[in-house]
Amino acid sequence: MPGIQLDMPAAAAAAKQKYTQRRFNLLCYPDNPLFAFITKNTDFGGENKVIGLRSAVPQGRGPTVAIAQAARTASIYNRFVVTRSFDYATATITGEAVKALKGDENALIEGLTKEIDGAIHVCMRSLAVQMYRNGGGARGQMVTTTSFTYPGTGGATISTGIATNVLQLTNISDTFNFEQGMWICTSADDGTGGAGVRSLVMNQITQVDRDNGLIFGAQNWNVTGAVTGDFLFQGGPGVGSDYNAMVKGLAAWLPLQPPASTDNFFGVNRSVDSRYYGCRSVGGGAPIEETCVDIATKICAQGGNPDHLFVAPTDWAAIIKALSTKSVYPRDKVAPNDEPSIGFRAFELEGPKGPIKVISDINCPKGTGYMLQMDTWALESLGEAPMILDEDGLIMLRSPNADAYDTRIGYYANVTCEAPIWNGVATW
């Protein structure tokens, strides 16, 4: 009887109608402030995107015309030739579930959208994490110690390290980057050193202790060939990993150390002029609020006008505690231009050129802050990032090797900066 049975194409079409751009924003923005605020250009076509910069103006001057003519030079121009990185997530609904729910239109569509929402979340979290990173793909690094004592009176001591199934992370905030079920492999470097992963034999995460920075594997970590102190990468067992394959985020554009003389960042050797790699301030034990003032002052001295400081939640708390008796300007909510209904709690620091909004972002590594002039940054993508990959018009595809239907989520994108020197990184 017509209308009683809902077939898969009809259910997929109904589900697709729910995924307007606004819905994508609502799914992606709340826990990812940097992604929410960054300008999004979705017309990244062609092979690359060229970002041109001038690092020096003509230097022909002197107290006489003859001296000026003798000293003359041309302006120095350079350009970053930015290419796209790729990232994918999949959602699956089994043939059995489709069959069982065919008589209930709402249940089938709800089942589809629940799985698609999950895939969007995974893909978005990957992008949001890597927007702070250097493109190498590392999600964290293990400590070199082989035991951990739980804090508090009577805290037990457990063995950790590669000979156990428990790893402690060097940066506790990196636990946000790991989830139950992830497959993990390891490398001697952070994805930019060229060593590659040690093995495509991977360990699967079974437990995450976010209070203490511990991740537990289904097996001992030496199954991956891990060596103490290794970096950790997500991957697919026996297939591949994120190693050196992700977007070039803030840590790539604003490195903690000046680039080496052999630097080649999107075709530019940035070592010749810090205008290509931004400002930095190392607190070295100084009060966190003083380090924030220092980096703001450096950026403004170079002609920048920073307006946002992104920090980890615990660092956000430390700054506001430090300023509790000083001049600080509260803001109830700041919102991205394209979605004013979504807001983030912020307060303002007074910078040399005006107020700077301080925003907590779980994706920012603890102990590091990024002070940005947001109109110099963009997320350049070919289409939306992320998006449902349905160029053939099909939101659901029959799986070729299973009784199931798949949806693919992904993006083709990279982060760009038109004026690195008007931005900076601080550590404390």
Secondary structure, 3 states (H helix, E strand, C coil): CCCCCCCHHHHHHHHHCCCCHHHHHHHHCCCCHHHHHCEEECECCCCCEEEEEEEECCCCCCCCHHHHHHCCCCCEEEEEEECCEEEEEEEEEEHHHHHHHCCCHHHHHHHHHHHHHHHHHHHHHHHHHHCCCCCCCCCEEECCCCEEECCCCCCCEEECCCCCCEEEECCHHHHHHCCCCCEEEEECCCCCCCCCECCCCCEEEEEEECCCCEEEECCCHHHHCCCCCCEEEEEECCCEECCCCCCCCHHHHCCCCCCCCCCCECCECHHHCHHHCCEEEECCCCCHHHHHHHHHHHHHHCCCCCCEEEECHHHHHHHHHHCCCCCCEEEEEECCCCCCCCCEEEEEEEECCEEEEEEECCCCCCCEEEEECHHHEEEEEECCCCEECCCCCCCCEECCCCCEEEEEEEEEEEEEECCHHHCEEEEC
